[in-house]
Amino acid sequence: RVELGESAVEELERKLADAAAHISERPEISVTYFVPDARKEGGAYMTRTGALKRIDELERALVFADGAKIAVGDIISVET
């Protein structure tokens, strides 16, 4: 699992803030995130592209229009 450096975390937070500012427009974003392996240590990185419905501040997760949720802590990159 990749650990992001301080500048990468700041960049990620800036991109999420930009997406949040346009949430009423349901912006199309691509998110690369870590998915842990249920059977063994490790996991894989996946990319999801879709319309962002909201950012759940309580769960710290992105919620897409199709209902998918991605925890902010699992995200390594966001493209808008």
C-alpha positions as CSV (number, residue, x, y, z in Angstrom):
1,R,0.0,0.0,0.0
2,V,1.4,3.4,-1.0
3,E,1.8,6.0,1.7
4,L,1.3,9.5,0.4
5,G,3.8,12.2,1.3
6,E,2.7,15.5,2.8
7,S,2.6,17.4,-0.6
8,A,0.6,14.6,-2.2
9,V,-1.9,14.7,0.6
10,E,-2.3,18.4,0.2
11,E,-2.8,18.1,-3.5
12,L,-5.4,15.4,-3.0
13,E,-7.2,17.5,-0.4
14,R,-7.2,20.5,-2.8
15,K,-8.7,18.4,-5.6
16,L,-11.4,17.1,-3.3
17,A,-12.2,20.6,-2.1
18,D,-12.5,21.7,-5.8
19,A,-14.9,18.8,-6.4
20,A,-16.9,19.6,-3.3
21,A,-17.3,23.2,-4.5
22,H,-19.0,21.9,-7.6
23,I,-21.0,19.1,-6.0
24,S,-24.4,20.5,-7.2
25,E,-23.1,19.9,-10.8
26,R,-22.3,16.3,-10.0
27,P,-18.8,16.5,-11.4
28,E,-17.3,13.6,-13.3
29,I,-14.2,12.5,-11.4
30,S,-11.7,9.6,-11.6
31,V,-10.5,8.2,-8.3
32,T,-7.6,5.7,-7.9
33,Y,-7.9,3.9,-4.5
34,F,-6.7,0.9,-2.6
35,V,-8.9,-2.2,-2.2
36,P,-7.6,-4.6,0.5
37,D,-7.6,-8.3,-0.3
38,A,-10.2,-10.1,1.9
39,R,-8.1,-13.3,2.1
40,K,-4.5,-12.3,2.5
41,E,-2.4,-9.3,3.3
42,G,-2.1,-6.7,0.6
43,G,-4.6,-5.7,-2.1
44,A,-4.9,-3.9,-5.4
45,Y,-5.5,-0.4,-6.8
46,M,-8.6,0.3,-8.7
47,T,-9.8,3.3,-10.6
48,R,-13.5,4.4,-10.7
49,T,-14.8,7.1,-12.9
50,G,-18.3,8.5,-12.3
51,A,-20.5,11.4,-11.2
52,L,-19.8,12.5,-7.6
53,K,-23.0,12.8,-5.7
54,R,-21.7,14.0,-2.3
55,I,-18.8,13.8,0.1
56,D,-19.9,12.1,3.4
57,E,-18.0,14.1,6.0
58,L,-19.1,11.8,8.9
59,E,-17.7,8.6,7.1
60,R,-15.0,10.5,5.2
61,A,-16.1,8.9,2.0
62,L,-16.9,10.0,-1.6
63,V,-20.4,8.9,-2.7
64,F,-21.0,8.5,-6.4
65,A,-24.3,8.9,-8.2
66,D,-24.6,5.1,-8.6
67,G,-24.3,4.6,-4.8
68,A,-20.7,3.5,-4.6
69,K,-18.6,4.8,-1.7
70,I,-14.9,5.2,-1.5
71,A,-13.2,6.0,1.8
72,V,-11.0,9.1,1.5
73,G,-8.2,7.3,3.4
74,D,-8.0,4.7,0.6
75,I,-7.6,7.3,-2.2
76,I,-4.2,7.9,-3.8
77,S,-5.3,10.2,-6.7
78,V,-8.2,12.2,-8.0
79,E,-8.6,13.6,-11.5
80,T,-11.4,16.0,-12.4
